[in-house]
Amino acid sequence: MVHHAWTASHSAELYGINDWGAGYFSVSDKGEILVTAQGESGPLKISMLDLVKDIKERGMDMPVLVRFENLLAQQIARLNNAFNNAIEQSGYRGKYRGVFPVKVNQQCHVIEEIAQVGAKYGHGLEAGSKPELIIALANLESPEACIVCNGYKDAEFIDLGLQACKMGYRVFFVIETPSELPIILERSRALGIQPLIGIRVKLASMVGGHWNATSGDRSIFGVTIAQLINLVDTLKAEGMLDCLQLLHYHLGSQIPNIRDIRTGVLEACQVYMDLVREGARMGYLDLGGGLAVDYDGSKTNYVHSRNYTLDEYCADIVDVIMTTLDPNEIAHPTIITESGRATVAYSSVLLFNVLDVASFEPGPLPEVISEEEHAMIHNLKELLKTANVRNLQECYNDALFYRDEIRELFKRGQVNLRSRSLSENLFLKVMQRLLVLAEDAPREFSELPRLKEQLSDIYYCNFSLFQSLPDIWAIDQIFPIAPIHRLEERPPPGRP
């Protein structure tokens, strides 16, 4: 087999860096991972290896969770610009107002950066509790920004939001259970302040993906269509239907398929239209979260990926709303999305060092195997001579059989420890031989993925999952992992 010279670009392809990196992460010719961030005078490229050296010079060591505020700012800009471009190109007569869910990342420097960068776009915050509402009120300055209040709301929570409305903040109380409306109405009358009301509805639309428990009839959040009508009738009876201005739904986090997103928007638009016909003032359509992150770079509807770009996501949402509302002469609403994962995911990187490695390399083998050794051991030795590209499957099956038989013999005391060690080394040697042959085989070897897994090293890394997790909303989520340097070197066989 001819091995061409290995370059850093080969490593970038091997680890998929150019696919999941979203333009933020790349590999230099020196084989180091670079982070590209937008600076005041233009793009800045930072070597992750240089960053580690700087961290150590300051007396710190790995593991370190690094957050790039520049990337956070770029994601907010990308999201708003993509929606604004879709709105302009399609002639949409409404606006876009994104909100960031505070619960996704409550660290002050994250929220402060989002509020500061988002001010020019009117980017707001979503609050699911009284403390989160206080955080939103303390950080938002743009009068265009929305504060969407989800979650359970008691009288104190509602009083705080009503006072904020009186001060000029655009605070929406999203009703998630019918029991919340009487509290909102009572506190509104007591304080003499008109509330901005939204209703979260359960859509029948179901989505794929791992985090889809908030879609469909069995969603634990939101009101049913029947409950929605009852709420509308209550507001009519109270003479406060004009306070209902927002329709909210949420199908789930990390929605990988754009068709599911379109289906949800279509159903929500039908509900929105009928609320307008009922006499509600409306004006805002909140699609919740769902904008996915392509963690594996495959650009598919796989659970850890997405089969759409950000521009396609925005354009499809705008298109569905227009094509549904325009024939019915319904005014275009302000579009709200609550993208949390997609806003912060790229800005967090966990750097950790490798403490040790367990390599599945065969130990030294004797030139001649004693005649006293078991026949199965001699059979393993013979496979090294007979293996070729035409009998890969047969040799693979035989090697597994011989190894397993020797292990059983060892359990029964018919093979000693040294013979067992010899057989394990021979087995690894055969597997390595088959791996080399498989890469040159004219036909794809079906056991190749399993073979690579059997021979791959085990790395012992210095980090605590619970203390260092870069994205708490990605539990049970895969993460792209790659070395930050020496990427100009070819990895040994079976060790990407």
VOGU-3710 file (C-alpha; in Angstrom, 3 decimals, decimal comma):
1> mvhhawtash> 0,000/0,000/0,000  1,316/3,411/-0,969  1,112/6,024/1,796  1,043/9,575/0,487  2,506/12,363/2,568  0,167/13,265/5,425  -0,786/16,902/5,815  -2,831/18,933/8,251  -5,683/19,002/5,728  -5,926/15,205/5,985
11> saelygindw> -6,395/15,522/9,743  -9,014/18,216/9,241  -10,926/15,769/7,060  -10,347/12,842/9,418  -11,740/14,681/12,437  -14,399/16,549/10,420  -13,176/19,902/11,733  -14,196/21,827/8,638  -17,676/20,257/8,840  -18,645/20,803/12,482
21> gagyfsvsdk> -16,391/23,829/12,959  -18,908/26,179/11,289  -16,060/28,381/10,059  -14,926/29,059/13,616  -12,483/26,143/13,905  -9,842/25,041/11,406  -6,379/23,472/11,201  -3,209/25,408/10,419  -0,426/24,117/8,171  1,578/23,557/11,373
31> geilvtaqge> -1,060/21,058/12,511  -2,627/23,198/15,228  -6,336/23,877/15,699  -7,171/27,520/15,103  -10,121/29,519/16,373  -11,254/32,316/14,077  -12,976/35,123/15,947  -14,122/38,515/14,737  -12,065/41,313/16,241  -12,517/45,071/16,044
41> sgplkismld> -10,221/45,328/13,018  -11,225/42,068/11,329  -10,945/38,281/11,764  -8,416/37,022/14,315  -6,921/33,531/14,250  -5,843/32,069/17,587  -3,891/28,846/17,997  -5,396/26,632/20,689  -1,880/25,402/21,529  -0,699/28,976/22,073
51> lvkdikergm> -3,744/29,530/24,256  -2,806/26,540/26,403  0,738/27,882/26,763  -0,623/31,262/27,876  -2,899/29,569/30,397  0,014/27,632/31,882  2,162/30,777/32,067  -0,550/32,244/34,292  -0,141/29,367/36,720  -3,193/27,384/35,638
61> dmpvlvrfen> -3,352/23,896/34,233  -5,759/21,612/32,448  -8,643/20,950/32,360  -9,908/24,396/31,416  -13,311/25,369/30,064  -12,665/28,251/27,677  -15,447/30,550/26,505  -14,963/32,797/23,485  -17,184/35,860/23,820  -16,362/36,816/20,236
71> llaqqiarln> -17,945/33,595/18,957  -21,000/34,211/21,104  -21,343/37,659/19,554  -20,890/36,229/16,059  -23,622/33,633/16,580  -26,082/36,297/17,697  -25,167/38,397/14,672  -25,478/35,400/12,341  -28,912/34,466/13,652  -30,319/37,992/13,427
81> nafnnaieqs> -28,730/38,742/10,065  -30,023/35,463/8,595  -33,597/36,242/9,662  -33,345/39,887/8,577  -32,009/38,812/5,170  -34,846/36,294/4,743  -37,369/38,959/5,738  -35,941/41,505/3,300  -35,581/39,105/0,372  -39,118/37,730/0,715
91> gyrgkyrgvf> -40,857/41,023/1,378  -42,038/39,898/4,800  -43,838/42,738/6,574  -42,954/41,765/10,119  -39,772/41,751/12,199  -37,565/39,212/13,930  -36,899/39,393/17,657  -34,815/36,577/19,075  -34,696/35,754/22,772  -32,041/33,749/24,605
101> pvkvnqqchv> -33,301/31,345/27,318  -31,463/32,334/30,494  -31,723/28,760/31,821  -29,401/27,541/29,057  -26,472/29,456/30,551  -26,939/31,720/33,557  -23,317/32,869/33,864  -23,163/36,637/34,102  -20,535/37,170/31,409  -22,622/35,127/28,936
111> ieeiaqvgak> -25,861/36,999/29,629  -24,078/40,366/29,646  -22,456/39,659/26,284  -25,757/38,532/24,748  -27,553/41,628/26,048  -24,792/43,967/24,900  -24,316/42,507/21,415  -28,008/41,812/20,967  -29,053/45,389/21,780  -28,601/46,538/18,173
121> yghgleagsk> -30,905/43,725/17,032  -33,487/44,015/19,795  -32,447/40,554/20,978  -34,144/39,703/24,263  -34,195/37,035/26,956  -36,511/34,228/28,019  -37,119/33,895/31,764  -38,574/30,808/33,386  -38,438/31,992/37,003  -38,385/35,141/39,150
131> peliialanl> -34,553/35,152/39,438  -34,233/34,837/35,660  -36,706/37,691/35,174  -34,591/39,845/37,499  -31,515/38,921/35,451  -33,322/39,936/32,247  -34,477/43,253/33,684  -30,987/44,026/34,962  -29,320/43,434/31,603  -31,685/44,438/28,811
141> espeacivcn> -31,692/48,072/27,712  -33,126/47,916/24,205  -36,800/48,972/24,139  -37,270/46,636/21,158  -36,146/43,562/23,084  -38,757/41,106/24,325  -38,774/39,290/27,655  -40,725/36,062/27,346  -41,838/34,646/30,705  -42,341/30,896/30,550
151> gykdaefidl> -42,600/28,402/33,391  -44,717/28,551/36,524  -45,784/32,080/37,471  -47,033/32,959/40,945  -48,417/36,353/42,053  -44,973/37,702/42,958  -43,551/36,742/39,577  -46,487/38,380/37,803  -46,271/41,563/39,918  -42,618/41,917/38,984
161> glqackmgyr> -43,395/41,502/35,295  -46,308/43,950/35,408  -44,175/46,605/37,077  -41,570/46,031/34,367  -44,276/46,588/31,729  -45,135/49,881/33,417  -41,465/50,863/33,189  -41,471/50,268/29,439  -40,167/46,707/29,182  -41,909/44,392/26,722
171> vffvietpse> -42,697/41,495/29,077  -44,949/38,685/27,846  -46,608/36,303/30,304  -46,895/33,012/28,429  -49,746/30,940/29,877  -48,706/27,300/30,126  -51,575/26,040/32,302  -55,155/27,379/32,529  -54,677/28,097/36,258  -52,261/30,942/35,465
181> lpiilersra> -54,778/33,213/33,746  -56,890/34,010/36,852  -53,716/35,036/38,723  -52,627/37,303/35,858  -56,052/38,920/35,647  -56,316/39,426/39,407  -52,858/40,996/39,750  -53,457/43,142/36,659  -56,637/44,584/38,170  -54,976/45,079/41,556
191> lgiqpligir> -52,057/47,047/40,090  -54,000/48,732/37,313  -51,516/47,555/34,651  -52,529/45,889/31,382  -50,555/42,657/30,841  -49,036/41,391/27,593  -50,347/37,830/27,356  -49,098/34,900/25,342  -50,388/31,346/25,277  -48,281/28,237/24,791
201> vklasmvggh> -50,222/25,686/22,781  -49,645/21,975/22,364  -49,374/21,220/18,674  -50,227/17,831/17,258  -47,049/17,957/15,157  -44,351/15,548/16,281  -40,643/15,951/15,581  -37,753/13,552/15,354  -34,607/13,771/17,415  -33,669/12,918/20,952
211> wnatsgdrsi> -35,245/15,910/22,744  -38,773/15,671/21,348  -40,774/15,131/24,553  -42,228/18,647/24,241  -43,960/17,887/20,930  -47,291/16,211/20,292  -50,418/15,729/22,380  -48,499/14,271/25,324  -46,268/17,284/25,758  -46,007/18,169/29,430
221> fgvtiaqlin> -46,017/21,902/28,641  -48,690/24,090/27,094  -52,466/24,041/26,774  -54,619/21,919/24,515  -56,702/23,417/21,732  -59,849/22,996/23,850  -58,190/24,788/26,779  -57,014/27,507/24,393  -60,612/28,247/23,367  -61,669/28,387/27,020
231> lvdtlkaegm> -58,889/30,908/27,734  -59,995/33,023/24,775  -63,593/32,976/26,048  -62,432/34,019/29,518  -60,459/36,936/28,110  -63,480/37,982/26,042  -65,706/37,902/29,105  -63,196/40,024/31,008  -62,900/42,506/28,146  -59,174/41,788/27,887
241> ldclqllhyh> -58,861/39,828/24,649  -56,729/42,646/23,229  -54,071/41,678/25,810  -53,545/38,377/23,979  -50,750/39,229/21,553  -48,448/36,203/21,389  -48,798/32,559/20,379  -46,045/30,279/21,619  -45,118/26,676/20,914  -42,042/24,529/21,386
251> lgsqipnird> -41,519/21,229/19,581  -38,212/20,275/21,154  -34,524/21,025/21,257  -32,065/20,030/18,526  -34,592/19,360/15,743  -32,528/17,701/12,992  -35,072/17,686/10,141  -36,205/20,905/8,438  -39,466/19,208/7,375  -40,481/18,891/11,041
261> irtgvleacq> -39,796/22,581/11,563  -41,929/23,535/8,555  -44,765/21,271/9,729  -44,780/22,879/13,170  -44,825/26,421/11,770  -47,672/25,500/9,406  -49,880/24,181/12,224  -49,032/27,127/14,469  -49,994/29,564/11,707  -53,440/27,998/11,475
271> vymdlvrega> -53,914/28,505/15,221  -52,591/32,055/14,940  -55,037/32,930/12,148  -58,035/31,688/14,090  -56,972/33,638/17,175  -56,940/36,778/15,023  -60,418/35,875/13,740  -61,572/35,418/17,345  -60,678/39,061/17,911  -57,310/38,703/19,655
281> rmgyldlggg> -54,875/41,505/18,925  -51,920/39,129/18,334  -48,777/40,359/16,563  -46,149/37,883/17,826  -45,469/34,260/16,872  -42,955/32,519/19,163  -41,577/29,305/17,665  -39,628/28,352/20,785  -36,274/26,612/20,389  -35,229/23,792/18,107
291> lavdydgskt> -32,482/25,265/15,925  -29,991/22,418/15,909  -26,207/22,292/16,136  -24,365/20,023/13,709  -22,254/18,278/16,327  -20,911/15,584/13,992  -20,700/17,642/10,801  -22,658/15,131/8,724  -25,326/17,667/7,643  -28,042/14,999/7,872
301> nyvhsrnytl> -31,237/14,476/9,872  -29,244/12,304/12,290  -30,102/13,120/15,907  -26,752/14,876/16,496  -26,790/16,830/13,246  -29,148/18,869/11,053  -30,046/18,710/7,376  -30,388/22,461/6,907  -28,305/25,592/7,114  -29,112/28,638/9,220
311> deycadivdv> -30,185/30,540/6,097  -32,498/27,688/5,063  -33,970/27,569/8,571  -34,839/31,265/8,510  -36,035/31,306/4,912  -38,317/28,291/5,430  -39,927/29,795/8,527  -40,601/33,090/6,774  -41,882/31,288/3,678  -44,361/29,092/5,583
321> imttldpnei> -45,754/32,033/7,537  -46,238/34,147/4,409  -47,779/31,412/2,276  -50,216/30,553/5,087  -51,244/34,040/6,203  -51,205/36,007/2,931  -54,182/34,261/1,246  -56,200/35,043/4,380  -55,020/38,677/4,540  -53,584/38,241/8,030
331> ahptiitesg> -50,835/40,715/8,985  -47,370/39,248/9,322  -46,410/38,774/12,991  -43,104/39,533/14,657  -41,201/36,241/14,641  -39,613/35,142/17,909  -37,306/32,169/18,345  -35,735/30,993/21,574  -32,437/29,591/20,297  -30,251/28,682/23,241
341> ratvayssvl> -28,086/25,727/22,231  -27,291/27,173/18,807  -26,375/30,526/20,350  -23,814/29,350/22,893  -22,575/25,937/21,702  -19,655/27,132/19,577  -18,385/29,562/22,192  -17,397/26,875/24,742  -14,347/24,625/24,372  -13,084/22,142/26,938
351> lfnvldvasf> -9,294/21,797/26,899  -7,842/18,784/28,684  -4,628/16,807/28,635  -4,174/13,091/28,077  -2,627/11,428/31,141  -2,010/7,966/29,757  -2,940/5,632/26,958  -3,697/1,923/26,805  -2,430/0,649/23,459  -3,547/-2,627/21,972
361> epgplpevis> -0,142/-3,461/20,549  1,124/-7,047/20,466  4,114/-7,780/22,665  7,276/-9,490/21,392  6,650/-12,847/19,772  9,033/-15,798/19,686  10,444/-16,710/16,289  9,483/-20,329/16,842  6,501/-21,486/18,859  7,104/-24,578/20,953
371> eeehamihnl> 5,516/-27,817/19,791  4,102/-28,161/23,305  1,821/-25,159/22,871  -1,844/-25,859/22,167  -2,888/-26,377/18,549  -5,092/-23,298/18,671  -2,010/-21,157/19,278  -0,291/-22,694/16,265  -3,431/-21,996/14,229  -3,244/-18,313/15,168
381> kellktanvr> 0,397/-18,234/14,100  -0,506/-19,806/10,765  -3,075/-17,076/10,050  -0,247/-14,536/9,871  1,107/-16,421/6,858  -2,133/-17,244/5,066  -4,098/-13,983/5,448  -4,640/-12,033/2,201  -7,171/-9,628/0,662  -9,266/-12,546/-0,650
391> nlqecyndal> -9,794/-14,402/2,640  -10,197/-11,504/5,068  -13,561/-12,622/6,436  -12,442/-16,221/6,862  -9,252/-15,223/8,678  -11,139/-12,757/10,864  -13,675/-15,382/11,898  -10,956/-17,982/12,509  -8,910/-15,589/14,657  -11,888/-14,804/16,863
401> fyrdeirelf> -12,703/-18,501/17,196  -9,142/-19,512/18,116  -8,803/-16,706/20,655  -12,124/-17,498/22,323  -11,334/-21,216/22,451  -8,008/-20,520/24,153  -9,747/-18,321/26,708  -12,162/-21,142/27,482  -9,269/-23,578/27,809  -7,600/-21,181/30,222
411> krgqvnlrsr> -10,751/-21,071/32,379  -10,650/-24,866/32,630  -6,943/-24,889/33,505  -5,866/-26,542/30,246  -3,789/-23,533/29,132  -1,452/-21,647/31,464  -1,001/-17,897/31,858  2,038/-17,638/29,576  0,285/-19,497/26,795  -2,752/-17,263/27,242
421> slsenlflkv> -0,466/-14,204/26,937  1,132/-15,607/23,792  -2,275/-16,214/22,225  -3,425/-12,660/22,979  -0,317/-11,199/21,353  -0,760/-13,436/18,317  -4,402/-12,417/18,024  -3,505/-8,710/18,071  -0,807/-9,321/15,489  -3,348/-11,045/13,228
431> mqrllvlaed> -5,853/-8,228/13,686  -3,239/-5,636/12,757  -2,353/-7,670/9,682  -6,013/-7,838/8,660  -6,449/-4,093/9,166  -3,596/-3,332/6,768  -4,974/-5,801/4,223  -8,524/-4,435/4,541  -7,385/-0,951/3,543  -6,003/-2,412/0,284
441> aprefselpr> -8,852/-4,847/-0,368  -10,724/-4,380/-3,686  -14,043/-4,726/-1,866  -15,078/-3,109/1,395  -14,541/-5,348/4,387  -17,767/-5,331/6,428  -15,948/-5,938/9,722  -13,583/-3,007/9,230  -15,359/-0,626/11,692  -15,377/-3,322/14,376
451> lkeqlsdiyy> -11,766/-4,176/13,620  -10,693/-0,569/14,056  -12,598/-0,371/17,326  -10,867/-3,501/18,631  -7,443/-2,023/17,894  -8,120/1,583/18,918  -6,292/2,967/21,933  -7,989/3,960/25,167  -7,026/7,444/26,335  -7,156/8,464/29,990
461> cnfslfqslp> -8,045/12,142/30,042  -7,820/14,669/32,829  -11,302/16,090/33,282  -14,467/15,560/35,263  -17,580/15,231/33,129  -19,807/16,802/35,766  -17,493/19,726/36,530  -16,313/20,380/32,974  -19,341/19,715/30,791  -19,296/22,524/28,208
471> diwaidqifp> -23,006/22,430/27,426  -25,418/21,329/30,159  -28,194/21,092/27,581  -26,241/18,456/25,697  -26,418/15,635/28,234  -26,512/12,385/26,266  -25,165/14,401/23,328  -22,030/13,590/21,380  -19,276/16,184/21,170  -16,608/16,577/18,488
481> iapihrleer> -13,208/15,699/19,979  -9,843/16,315/18,337  -6,183/16,877/19,265  -5,255/20,556/19,246  -1,773/20,001/17,767  0,415/17,504/15,856  -2,324/17,252/13,265  0,263/17,376/10,500  1,322/13,862/11,582  -0,343/10,692/10,319
491> pppgrp> -2,180/8,839/13,116  -1,040/5,225/13,567  -3,404/2,636/11,989  -6,615/2,268/13,953  -5,923/5,364/16,096  -7,781/8,419/14,756
//
